[in-house]
Amino acid sequence: MKTLTFTSFLRNLILPLALTITTHSALADLQRSGSNPQRILISYFSHMENVDLNGADAASGASVLLKNGERVGSTEYMAQVIQKTSSGDLFRIETAQPYPKEHDPLLDQARDELRRNFRPQLQPKLPDLSNYDVVFIGYPIWWYDFPVALYSFLEQNDFSGKTVIPFSTHGGSRFLNTIRDMGRLQPNAKLNTQGLTISRERIGNAESDIVEWVKQLGYAQ
């Protein structure tokens, strides 16, 4: 029969206990830090119009609001809050040809582009998607649909295997059919249909709603 010395006995007793404590401590640190191993990209299309904004932190009915003394697009603001909450990377979808800054010409152009199924050239190029597991995609609702820039974005890129999460701003129409169309254009993506859409009338006061949504999705840091 093998005889254990007192020193060997203590070693056999203490080592597993120390490993257990270390493992639990590491897990606790991970939970406290909110570390998320998934790599996140927040992509968005947003457009600021020339509108008169009066008063700090006041939201307008158009595509722009004033936050902390700075003008910011309503969808851009949503993207910024998501980025701050998730610690993901931010990517702005832009057209090579800029849109009008005035409200009525912008509406006319957006409607004409949708009628013609126009697909604008985009810039800059999307970051390497192999670096990301989760992609948030944000946009305003224009004429009850995506802006055509979103069609270009979704048709030119492959989100297969990625978790795709939509978010939008609207003037009263909510998402309409845009989530369905996103799934049609990206059939191999893992589309999360629990997106968030917020009225432009209240976007300036919606930070807590956006943060809570990101937390519920499990991507808050």
N, C-alpha and C positions, 0 to 999 in steps of 0.2 A: 504494500500500500504506500502511495506517495504521501510524504509528510510535508505540509506547508509550514514554512517559517512564519513568524509573526510579521516580518517585513513583507513577505510575499502576500500574506493574507490582507494586509492593509492596502497593498498596491492593487490587488484584485478587487477590493471593495471600493477604493476611492476613484480609480480611473474611470469606470463606467459612470459613476455618479458625476464626476467632473464633466464628462462628455455630454451627459444629459443636461446638466445645468447650462453648459455653453450653447448647446443646440436651442434650448428654450429661450436663452437670452438673445440669440441671434434672431429667432423668430419674432420675439417681442420687439426688438429694434426695428425689424422690417415692417411690422404692423404699425409701430408708432410713426415711422417716417412716411408711411403711405406709399412706399416704393412700388412702382408698377413696372414689371419687366417688359410690357408691351410698348413698342415704339409707335408714336402717334404723330400723324400729320393733320393739321387743320388747314384745309384749302377752302378758299371762298372767292366769290365774285361780288363786288360792291361798287356802287357808283354814287358819288356825291354831286348833288345839284347845287346851283347857285340860288340859295333861298335865304331870306332874312330871318336870322335866329335872334330872339331877344331873351335874355336871362340865362344864367349859367345852368347847366344840366337840364335844359329844356328840350324835349323831343319835339320834332316837327312832324307833320303829316307826310312829308316828302321822304327823301332817302338819306337825310343827313340830320345829325343831332349835335348838340354842344355838350361835351363832357370835360369838366375841369378846364374850361376855357379854350378847348380845342375842338375844331370841327372834325367829325368822324362819320363815315358812312354807317348806316344802321346795321347792315349785315357785317360790316367790318368790326363794329363794336361787339357784336355777338361773338365773332371769331376771336377777338382779343380776350374776352372773358373766358372762353373755352381754353385758349392757350395758357392763360394765367393759372387756371384751375388744374389743368392736366399736365402742364410743363411739356407739351408737345411742340413741334415745329410749325411755324406759320408760313403759309404760301398764298399769295394773292394771285388770282386768275385775272389776267389783263388782256384786252384786245389790242392788236397792233394799231388799229385806227380808233382813236378815242371817241367816246360818245359826247353828244351835246351836253352842256352844263345847264341849259334852260329846260324847265319842266315840260312845256308843251312840245318843243322839237324832239325831246328825248322820247316822249310817249309816241309821237308819230313814227319815229325811226324804229322803235321797238316793235310796234304793231306791223309795220311794213316788213321788217326782217322775218317775223314769225310767219306772215302770209306767204313769203317767198321761200321759206325753209332755208334761209341764208345761214351759212356757217362761217363766222369770222375767223381770221387768223389770230392765234393767241401768242402771247409772249409774257414772260420768258418760258423756257422749257420746264416742265414739271421735274422736281427732284427724283432721283432714282427710287422707284417704289419698292425695290427689294430691301430698302432700309426701314420699311414701315410695316407694321401689322394692322394698324387701325387708321382709317382715313375718314375724318369728318369732312363733309362737303356742304358748303353754305352758299346761299343765293337769295336774292329777292324774288318775289313773284311779280312778273311783268305780264300783263294781259292774260291772267289766269294760267300762266305757263312758266317754264324756265325762260330766262333770258337766253338768246341763241348762243351766247358764249358758253353756257353750260352744256348745250348740245355738242359744241365743238370739243369741249373738255372731256365729256363722257364718251364720245365716239373715237377720240384720238388716243385714249389711254386705256390700259387693261388693268382692272382691279381684281382679277381672279384670285381667289383665296384670301383677299383682304376683308376685314370687317369694315363696312362702309356705313356711316351714320349721317343722315341728312339733317340740316337745320336751315331755317329760312326766316325772312321777315315778309310781312304781307300787309295789305291795306284793307283786309276784311275777308279775304278768300281762303286763308289758311293754306295747307299744302296742295289742295285740289288733287290732281292726278300725278303730281311730280314724283312722288315716291314710287308709284307704280311704273312710271316711265323710266326712272332710274334703274329699277330692277330689270326692265326690258332691255335697256342699253348695256347693262352689266350683269348678264345672267349668271356668271360664275363667281360673282362677289358674294360675300356673306352680308347681305343687306339687313341692317337693323331698322325695322319699320317704326320703332319708338322714337322717331325724331322729334325735334322741338321747333315749333314755329311761333313767332311772336309778332303781334301787331306793331307797325311802325309808330302808332300813337302812344304806346307804352314801353317801347324798347329802352328809353332812357332810365326807367325805374325797374328794369327787369333783371338786374345783375344777380340778385339772390335766387331767382327762378332758374337762371342759366347754371349757376354754380350747383344748385341742388340736383338738377338734371344730370350734370356730369358725374356727380357723386353717385346717383342711382345707377348710372351705367357702369360704375366701377372704375372710372379713369381719373379720379381726383388724386392729386399728389399731396 
